[in-house]
């Protein structure tokens, strides 16, 4: 492993000239994938009203996430087989094909098929964007590039709902998918020009494509699907059983990874006693904590009387905090970066605890003051993830065993997506158990909000404890 200190270059060095165009080539794919996530969330009610399939509503997200995990895991093989430019173009083509299927969907099964293809392409795009950073840019630019790539998720949350909302409100939800195609074409043109071999800092060696860890992928997919199936039952017992089976399958995936000859993570990536293992665990824990956002709009509308648009943009403060925190922190080095790896999860924990007080209860303060404090706390949750994110991903790149750099980089996306899927599923279980539907109403929403935020604060708190293992000498 390499522990060589990498000085961080300025933002100007990344965004000027050829570097700026290459940065746009990498970040555009992630932005396309992320914007699509929020567009679909907005138009899905309109989709169901036209083609039916309300019972399978949640599976649009579930199958998309499972396919994204598969795409992210296969990205190492695709990169080795096709090279940087062709791999990225194939991911864009897959994503575009899924968008066409969704736009033409006449039934929910067809929509789910399109969402699965979209997820496969989106997972490839997200993983390749991280994996190509070390190939496209010199080491001093890595933290800035990581921050820029991750910042696309926050930007997408600000514009994705607005774009989807315009088409849904006009009664033309299919155009939300069709408009992704010219964007994908423009992105493909940029990638074709900017990712040519003579533009790369490191030319990947032509080796035989690595084998695919099929067992681990199958176990992770089954883990998410088990929780999703359990959540379809109105009975708490079956919901809990689904979560238990899902988590057990996740543990089984870890044990399988340790004993397998074909790996999904780099060597000792599942060992919490190593820097790499601690990084991957921290990524999963932070993403679990931030998935509380899926219920924030409901709580704000039910408990505080906010209109849907207002609640949506208040929720977007979480994503904005992630983007701002990530962009701000990327210039810190060594001791400063190590402090942020502890400070970030601590801020996330404190902010979730604050939301557990601010959202469920009437504190007797002016409504605008309480709304402002909620927005600050939501931004704090996102910022807590964002300020440590560039240093987590950079640590993966510098600590990866020689020859396993691509596997280590793309595994970040796999772990991120799995954390999001598990977090969303467990959040659903917690709010249901706390009474969001029974007794429901204001009382149910209050109990659900308190239980959700207080219990999920444990996830980033555990990441605080792991920070020392990421930088044991600092």
N, C-alpha and C positions, 0 to 999 in steps of 0.2 A: 504494500500500500504506500501511496505517496502522501506525505504530509507537508509537501513544499508549499510555502506561503505564496499566494498569488495576489499581487497588487491589483487593485481595482481601478480600471480606467474611468474616464469621465463619461457622462451621458453624451456629450458632444462627439466623442470618439466613436460611439456606437451609432448615433443617428445621422452623422454626416456622410455624404458621398456614397460609395459602394457599400459600406457597412450598413447604412441606413436602408438601402434597397434590399439587402440580404435580410436585415431584421424584419422588414415588411413581408418578405417572402415566407419567413418562418411564422410570424405572429398572425398573418392573415388566415391561415388554416385553422388555428385555434380560435380566432375570433368568429369565423364562419360556424364552427362546431358549437361554440358557446352561445352565440346569438340564436342559433336554431333551437337550442334547448329552451330558451325563454320565449321564443316565438310560439313554439308548440304548446307550452304551458298556457299561453294566452288564448290560442285559437281552439284548443281541444273541446271546450264546451260547445262551440259552434259546430265542430266536426260531429260530435255525438248527436246533436239535434238533427243533423242532415242524414247521416248514414247509420245512426243507432250504435249500439254496443256499450251502453252505460256500464254494464256489469264488468266490462273489460277496460274501463277507463284507466285504472292505475297501471295496467300492463303496458301501456304506451311508454311509461317511464321504466318499468322493470325490464322489459325486453331490450329497450335502448341501452340501459346500463350494462346488462349482461353481455350484449353484443360489443359494447365499448371495451369491456374488460378483455374479451377475446381478441378484439382488434389491437389493443395495446400490447397484449402478450405476443401476438404474431408479428409485431412491428420489427423485432430484431431479425427475424427470418426474412421478412420482406426487404429490409434494408440491406442485408447481406447478399440477397439474391439479385436485387435490381439496382442497387446503388442509390445514393441520396436523391437525385433528381427524379428518377423513374419511380422510386418508392413513394415519394410525396405526390407525384402525379397520379399514381394508381389509387392512393388514398382519396384524393379529390374526386376521381372518377367514381369510386364506390359511393362516396357521400352524395354525389350528384344523382346517381342512379336511384338511391334510396329516396331522394327528394322527389324525383319524377313519379315513383310508385305512390308516394304519399299524396301528391297532387292529383293523381288519377284515381285514388281509392274510391270505390263504390260501396265498400263494406268494411266493417271493422277488421276482419281477418286480413284483408288487403292492406289496410292502414298499418296493422301490426307488422306485417311483412316488410313494408317500406321503412318503418321505424327501426326494425332490426338491421336492415342494410345500412341505413343512415348511421346507426350506432357503430357498426363495424368500421365504416369509413371514418367516423369521428374519433373513435378510439385510436385508429392508426395515425390520424392527423395530430392528435394531442401528444401521443408518445413520440412520434418522429420529431416534433418540434423541439422537445427536450433533448432527444438523442443527437440531433444535428447541430446543437449549439457548439459542442466541442469540435465538430468537423468544419463548421462554417466560420467560427470566430477564434481569435487568439485567446489564451487563458485570461488575460486581464479584463476581457469583455464579458466573461461568463456570468458574473453576478448581475450585471446590468441586463444582459440578454434574458436570463432567467426571470428577473423582475418584470421585464417587458412582456414575456410570454404569459406569465401568470396574471399580469395586470389586465390581459384581454378578457378574463372571466368577469372582472368587475365592470369593465366598460360595456360588455354585452348585456349585463343585467340592467344597465341604465337605458339602453336603446332597444333591446329585444322585445320587452313587453309593449313598448310604444308602437313598434312596427307591427307586431301581431295584432295589437288592439285596433289599429287603423283598418286592417283588412277584415277582422272579425266584425267590427262595427258596421262596415260597409256591406257585409254579407258575402264577401268573396274570400273565404279562408283559404281556398286552393292557391290563390295568388301569393300567399305567404310562402308557399313552397316553391312556386315557379320563379319568384324573384331571387331565390338562392342560386339559380343556375347561371345567370350572367356574372354574378359575383364570383362563383367558382371558376368560371372561364377566365375572368380577369386574373384571378389568383394563379391559375395554372400557367398563364402566359408569363407572369412575373417569375414564377418558380422555374420555368423552362429557361429563362434568360439568366437568372441570378445564381442558380445552383449548378451551373456547368462545372466540369472538373477543374478548369483553370482558375475558378473563383474560390476554391476550397482551401482552407488552411491545412487540413489533414486529408490526404487521399486514402480512403478505406482500401485495405488490401482485399484482393479478390479471393475469397475463401469459400468453401462449400457452405451453403446455408445451414445454420445450426438447427438441431432437432427441436421440436416443439414439445413443451411440457404438458402433454395432453391430460395426464391425470390431475395435475394441479389445477388446470383450467376448468376441467369438468367439476372438480370439488368446489371451486369458488362459485361457478355458475349455479351449481345445485344448492349451495349455501344461500345465495340471494333468492333463488326461486322458492326454496322451502319457506323462507320468511314471508315471501309474497303470497304464497298459497295459504299459509296460516292466517294472514291478515284478511283474507276474503271471508273468513268465518265470523259470524256475529258473536260467537261464544269466546269469552276470554281464555278459557282453557285451551282451545285449539289455536288461538293466536299465540299464547305463550309456548305451546308445544312447537309451533312453527319456528319461533325465534330460537328455542333451545336446539332444535335439530339443525337450524341454519348455522348457529355458532359452533356446534359440534363438527359440522362439515368444514367450517373454516379452520378449526383446530386440526382436523384431519389433513387439510391441505398443507398446513405447516409441517406436520410430521412426514407427510409424503415428500415435501420439498427437501427435507433434510436427508432423506434416504434415497432420493431419486438420482439416476445417472444424468438426467436432463433437467436443468434447473430453470426456474422462472426468475429467481432472485440471484444476485451474485453470491459468491462463497461467504458463508456465515451471515447472510442477510436476514436470517430468522433468529439470530442469536442476540438477545437484548443486551448482552454484556459487551458487544462490539459497537463501535461508532455507527457502522452501517445498519445494524439491527435496530439501534436506538433511533436512527433517522427514520427508517421505514415505520416503526411503531408510532413515532411522533406524528408523521404525516397522517396515518390512519386515525389517530386520536383527535387531532385538530379538525379533520374533516367530519368526524362523527359529531363533534361539538357544534360545528357551524350548520349542520343540517336541521337545527331547530328552526331555521328560517322558513321552512315549508309551511309552518302553522302560524307564523307571525301575522300575515294578512288577515287570517280568520280572527285571531285574537284582537287585533286592532279594530276591526269592524264590529265585532260582537261586544267587546268590553268598553271601547272608547268612542264608538259611533262614527269612525272615520269612513269616508267614501272609499270605494274600491281603488280608485286611482291614487288617492292620498295614501292609503295603506300600502299599495304597491311600491310607491316611491319611498316611503319610510323604510320598508323592508330592504330596498335597494341601498340604503345607507350601509348595510353590512358588506355588500360587494364593493361599494365605493371605499369603505375603510380598508378592505383587503388591498385594493389597487394602490391607494395612496400610501399605505404602510409599506407595501412591497417596493414601490418606486423610491420612497424616502430612505429605506434601510439598506438598499443595495450597495451604497458607497462605504458602509462600515467594514472594517477589516479586523482580523485576529481577535483581540480581546473585546473590541466593540461588538463584533459579530457574535461572539460567545455569550455576551450579556443579553443580546437581543433574543437568542435562542431560549433564554430563561424568561426574559421580560414579556415576550410575545404570548406564550401560553398563559402566563400569570394574568396579563391584561384580558385575555379571552375568558379566563375563569371568573375574574371579578365582574366583567361585563355581563356574563350570563347570570351570575347571582343578582346583579342589579336589575336585570330584566325580570327575574323571578319575583321581584318586589314591585317594580314600576308598572308592569303590564297587568297583573291580575287584580291589583287593589286600587281603590280610590284613596289617595293619600291626603286628600283635603287641600291640595295645592291648585293653583290656577291651571286650567286645562292646557293652555299653551305651554306652560312651564313643564308639565308632566310629559307632554308630547315631545318637547325639545330634549328632555332628559332621556326619553325612550330612544330618540334618534341618535343621541350621543352614545348610549349603551350599545345599540345595534352596530354603529360604526366601530365601537371598541371591540366587539366580537370579531369583526372582519379584520380590523387592524392587528389584533393579536395574532391572527394567522399570517397576515401579510408581512409583518416586519421580520418574521423569522423564516419565511418561505424561501427567499433567494439563497440564504445561507444553508438551509437544509439541502436544497438541490445541489448547490455548489459543493457541499460536503460529500454528497454521493459521488460526484465526478472526481474529486481529489482522493477519496478514500477507497475507491473501487479497486479490486485486485487487477493487476496488469492483464490485459486481454479480455476483461469482463466489463469494460466501460459502457458499451452499448446496452448490455443487459441491465447494468445498474441504473442507467439513465431512464430507460423505458419502463423499468419496474416502478419508478416513482408514480407514473400515471396509473399503472395497474393497481397499486396500493391506494392511490387517491380515489379512484373510481369505486373500489371495493369499500373503502371507508364511507363514501357517500351513500352507497346502496344500503349498507348495514345501518348507518345512522338514520336514514329515512325510514327504514322498516321498524327499527326500535322506537323511533319517535312516535310512529303510528300506534304501536302497542301501548306506550306510556300514556298518551292522551286518551286512548279508549279506556284503559284501566282506571284512569283518574275521573272519568265521567263526562267526557266531551259530548257523548251522544245520550248517555243516561246517567244523571238526570238531564243533561244537556242545558241549553240556555245559558244565561249569565253565570249561574252557580257552577255548572259543569265546565264552562270555559275558564273560570277563575281557578278551579282545582287543577284542571289540565295544564294551564299555563305555569302554575307554581311548580307542579311536579316535573314538568318537562324541563324548565330552565335550571331548577336546582339539581336534578339528577344528571343532566347532561354537562353541568359544570365539572363533574368528576373527570371527564375525558381530557380536557386541556390541563387540568390539575395534575394528572398522571404524566402528561408531556413535560411539565415543569421538572418532575423528578428525573426524567430521562435525559434532560439537557446536559447534565454533568458527564454522562457517558459519551455524548457526542464529541465533546472537547475536554477529555479528561485532564489535559495538561494546562488548561487555562482557568 
